């Protein structure tokens, strides 16, 4: 199992606490991490599949995996099912 890079750990830490900063998230990503929002989300999406990220921050990675799965289910559902709760 490869260790997370400093940048990867910073991305996870940012995602854990970005809401504490006022302003648009995209601008915060650029200011704090020096990357575009697109690059950030691509990296974050790849990271949450890695066991090292789960070890680094299990609560965050589990929450992000659940959110991604919920969005996938919503996209896969027909238009008549999208307004219904997922529980």
Secondary structure, 3 states (H helix, E strand, C coil): CCCCCHHHHHHHHHHHHHHHCCCCHHHHHHHHHCCCHHHHHHHHHHHCCCHHHHHHCHHHHHHHHHHHHHHHHHHHCCCCCCCCCCC
